[in-house]
Amino acid sequence: MTSDAKHWANKFKTLSDADPTIGAMAKYYSCTFMFDMGTAKFIIEMHDGKVKHINTDPQPLDAYDFALRASPASWREFAKPVPRPMFHGIWAASFREDLRIEGNVLVLMQNLRNFTVQFELLRKSGVPV
């Protein structure tokens, strides 16, 4: 994977691990999810509210609980400091835009508050696509 992807992964990990909201309420935030950005894919492994590992070059059989898949243009919109309407969250984008939520949605729902806070960190980290 490119150095841009590794740089983004390091920045996203740092922001996630330092986030005070996640730190305060994410003791049991443990799951693995994929961000599929079309031209780049990342599997983020969370354990007790900390990023354990970010796989910047996942292979077809690498496991994860759930995935968010969208076009690079959608990911760039999610990452804007103030996204356009329908890109402000995963539910709006999944209903009206091209975001697909796949996999074990129960795990997503069990971790929804922490995941949402972490997803919104894309507005600080940007995206590598």
C-alpha positions as CSV (number, residue, x, y, z in Angstrom):
1,M,0.0,0.0,0.0
2,T,1.2,3.5,-0.6
3,S,2.8,5.7,1.9
4,D,-0.3,8.0,1.8
5,A,-2.3,5.0,3.2
6,K,0.2,4.3,5.9
7,H,0.4,8.0,6.8
8,W,-3.4,8.2,7.0
9,A,-3.6,5.0,9.1
10,N,-1.1,6.4,11.6
11,K,-3.0,9.7,11.8
12,F,-6.4,8.0,12.2
13,K,-4.9,5.7,14.9
14,T,-3.4,8.6,16.8
15,L,-6.7,10.6,16.7
16,S,-8.8,7.6,17.7
17,D,-6.6,6.6,20.6
18,A,-6.4,10.2,21.9
19,D,-10.1,11.0,21.5
20,P,-11.4,11.9,25.0
21,T,-15.0,10.7,24.2
22,I,-13.8,7.3,23.0
23,G,-11.5,7.1,26.0
24,A,-14.2,7.9,28.5
25,M,-16.8,5.4,27.3
26,A,-15.2,2.8,25.1
27,K,-13.7,0.3,27.5
28,Y,-15.6,-2.6,25.8
29,Y,-15.3,-1.1,22.3
30,S,-13.8,-4.2,20.6
31,C,-14.6,-5.1,17.0
32,T,-13.0,-5.2,13.5
33,F,-14.4,-3.2,10.6
34,M,-13.5,-2.3,7.1
35,F,-13.5,1.0,5.4
36,D,-13.8,0.2,1.6
37,M,-13.0,3.4,-0.2
38,G,-13.0,1.9,-3.7
39,T,-9.4,2.4,-4.5
40,A,-8.2,1.8,-1.0
41,K,-9.4,-0.6,1.8
42,F,-8.5,-0.6,5.5
43,I,-9.4,-3.1,8.2
44,I,-9.4,-1.4,11.6
45,E,-9.1,-3.6,14.6
46,M,-10.4,-2.1,17.9
47,H,-9.7,-3.6,21.3
48,D,-11.0,-2.0,24.5
49,G,-11.4,1.4,22.9
50,K,-7.9,1.5,21.3
51,V,-6.8,0.9,17.7
52,K,-4.9,-2.4,18.0
53,H,-4.0,-2.6,14.3
54,I,-4.9,-1.0,10.9
55,N,-4.4,-3.3,8.0
56,T,-3.6,-1.0,5.0
57,D,-3.4,-3.9,2.5
58,P,-6.2,-6.3,3.3
59,Q,-6.4,-9.6,1.4
60,P,-9.7,-11.2,0.4
61,L,-9.8,-13.7,3.3
62,D,-8.8,-11.1,6.0
63,A,-11.6,-11.1,8.6
64,Y,-13.7,-8.2,9.8
65,D,-17.1,-7.9,11.5
66,F,-18.7,-5.3,9.3
67,A,-17.8,-3.1,6.3
68,L,-18.7,0.4,5.1
69,R,-18.3,0.6,1.3
70,A,-18.6,3.7,-0.8
71,S,-17.0,5.5,-3.7
72,P,-13.9,7.6,-3.2
73,A,-16.0,10.7,-3.9
74,S,-18.3,9.8,-1.0
75,W,-15.4,9.2,1.4
76,R,-13.9,12.6,0.5
77,E,-17.3,14.2,1.3
78,F,-17.4,12.4,4.6
79,A,-14.0,13.8,5.5
80,K,-14.8,17.4,4.9
81,P,-14.9,19.5,8.1
82,V,-18.6,20.3,7.3
83,P,-19.9,17.6,4.9
84,R,-22.9,18.3,2.6
85,P,-26.3,17.1,3.7
86,M,-26.6,13.3,3.5
87,F,-22.9,12.8,4.2
88,H,-23.1,13.9,7.8
89,G,-23.5,10.3,9.0
90,I,-23.6,6.7,7.9
91,W,-27.3,6.3,8.1
92,A,-28.2,9.2,5.9
93,A,-25.5,8.2,3.3
94,S,-26.7,4.6,3.3
95,F,-30.3,5.7,2.6
96,R,-29.6,8.4,0.0
97,E,-26.1,8.1,-1.3
98,D,-23.8,5.1,-2.3
99,L,-22.7,4.0,1.2
100,R,-23.4,0.3,1.9
101,I,-23.2,-1.2,5.3
102,E,-22.4,-5.0,5.1
103,G,-21.6,-7.8,7.4
104,N,-22.6,-8.3,11.0
105,V,-24.7,-5.2,11.7
106,L,-25.3,-6.4,15.2
107,V,-21.7,-5.7,16.1
108,L,-22.0,-2.3,14.5
109,M,-25.1,-1.6,16.6
110,Q,-23.5,-2.8,19.8
111,N,-20.6,-0.3,19.2
112,L,-22.6,2.4,17.5
113,R,-21.9,5.3,19.7
114,N,-18.1,4.7,19.8
115,F,-18.0,3.9,16.1
116,T,-19.9,7.1,15.3
117,V,-17.4,9.2,17.3
118,Q,-14.5,7.4,15.6
119,F,-16.1,7.8,12.1
120,E,-16.4,11.5,12.6
121,L,-12.7,11.7,13.2
122,L,-12.4,11.4,9.4
123,R,-13.2,15.1,9.4
124,K,-9.8,15.6,11.1
125,S,-7.8,12.8,9.5
126,G,-9.1,13.2,6.0
127,V,-9.1,10.2,3.7
128,P,-6.3,8.8,1.4
129,V,-8.5,8.6,-1.7
